[in-house]
Amino acid sequence: MGALYVVRSNAVEGREAEFNEWYTNVHLPEVMALEGLRSAERFELDDEHSAGEQPHRYLAIYEIDAEDIPGTLENLKNAGFSLSDAIDLASLQVSVFSSLGDRLEE
């Protein structure tokens, strides 16, 4: 069992390439250098297969090590990441989801 740190975001209009370059090549490595994170993965909204209004185009999911969830969240809070001005901070949403049970896998 563990937790997921979930970030929903958008690029500033017209700056998607710059946003994605920064997020993938600068931000993800910065985040993964912190103690307490197991994995990171980014996603882009699939308009064709999504239903209803979708306020965020991008999603990042970070798996937090179950050993020290509060410590990892504190590390994230105090990290002082370099932020790109290509990210629309007004639309940014961050959530933490705690596991309700074991992961099922094939």
C-alpha positions as CSV (number, residue, x, y, z in Angstrom):
1,M,0.0,0.0,0.0
2,G,1.1,3.5,-0.6
3,A,0.0,6.8,-1.9
4,L,-0.1,8.7,-5.2
5,Y,0.8,12.4,-5.6
6,V,-1.3,13.6,-8.6
7,V,-0.7,16.8,-10.4
8,R,-3.2,18.1,-13.0
9,S,-1.9,21.0,-15.2
10,N,-2.1,23.0,-18.3
11,A,0.4,24.8,-20.4
12,V,0.1,28.5,-21.1
13,E,-1.7,28.8,-24.4
14,G,0.6,28.4,-27.3
15,R,3.5,27.2,-25.2
16,E,2.8,23.4,-25.0
17,A,6.1,22.4,-26.6
18,E,8.1,24.5,-24.1
19,F,5.9,23.2,-21.2
20,N,6.4,19.6,-22.1
21,E,10.1,20.0,-22.7
22,W,10.5,21.6,-19.2
23,Y,8.2,19.1,-17.5
24,T,9.8,15.9,-18.9
25,N,13.4,17.0,-19.0
26,V,13.8,19.3,-16.0
27,H,10.9,18.9,-13.6
28,L,10.5,15.1,-13.5
29,P,14.2,14.5,-12.9
30,E,14.1,17.2,-10.1
31,V,11.2,15.5,-8.4
32,M,12.6,12.0,-8.8
33,A,15.8,13.1,-7.1
34,L,13.9,13.5,-3.9
35,E,13.8,10.8,-1.3
36,G,10.6,8.9,-1.0
37,L,9.3,8.7,-4.5
38,R,9.2,5.4,-6.4
39,S,8.0,6.4,-9.8
40,A,6.7,9.3,-12.0
41,E,4.7,9.2,-15.2
42,R,3.1,11.9,-17.3
43,F,-0.1,11.7,-19.4
44,E,-1.8,13.9,-22.0
45,L,-5.6,14.0,-22.2
46,D,-7.1,11.8,-24.9
47,D,-9.9,14.0,-26.2
48,E,-11.3,11.3,-28.5
49,H,-12.0,8.9,-25.6
50,S,-12.8,11.3,-22.8
51,A,-16.3,12.3,-21.7
52,G,-17.6,15.7,-20.5
53,E,-15.7,18.9,-19.9
54,Q,-12.0,18.3,-19.0
55,P,-10.3,21.3,-17.4
56,H,-6.8,19.8,-17.5
57,R,-4.8,18.7,-20.5
58,Y,-1.9,17.1,-18.6
59,L,-1.6,14.7,-15.7
60,A,1.5,13.6,-13.7
61,I,1.3,10.7,-11.2
62,Y,4.0,10.1,-8.7
63,E,4.1,7.0,-6.6
64,I,5.1,7.7,-3.0
65,D,7.0,5.1,-0.9
66,A,4.6,3.9,1.8
67,E,7.4,4.0,4.4
68,D,7.2,7.7,4.9
69,I,4.3,9.4,3.2
70,P,4.4,12.6,5.4
71,G,8.1,12.9,5.0
72,T,7.9,12.6,1.3
73,L,5.2,15.2,1.1
74,E,7.3,17.5,3.2
75,N,10.3,17.0,0.9
76,L,8.1,17.9,-2.1
77,K,6.8,21.0,-0.3
78,N,10.3,22.3,0.6
79,A,12.1,21.3,-2.6
80,G,12.2,24.7,-4.3
81,F,11.7,23.4,-7.8
82,S,12.6,25.6,-10.8
83,L,9.2,26.4,-12.4
84,S,8.8,27.2,-16.0
85,D,6.6,30.3,-16.9
86,A,5.1,28.0,-19.6
87,I,3.0,26.3,-16.9
88,D,-0.4,27.8,-16.2
89,L,-0.2,28.0,-12.4
90,A,-3.8,29.3,-12.1
91,S,-5.1,25.9,-13.3
92,L,-2.7,23.7,-11.3
93,Q,-4.3,21.1,-9.0
94,V,-2.4,18.8,-6.7
95,S,-4.0,15.9,-4.8
96,V,-2.7,13.0,-2.7
97,F,-4.6,9.7,-2.9
98,S,-4.0,7.0,-0.2
99,S,-4.3,3.4,-1.2
100,L,-7.4,1.5,0.0
101,G,-5.8,-1.9,-0.5
102,D,-3.3,-4.0,-2.4
103,R,-2.6,-3.4,-6.1
104,L,-4.0,-6.0,-8.4
105,E,-1.8,-7.0,-11.3
106,E,-2.0,-9.5,-14.1
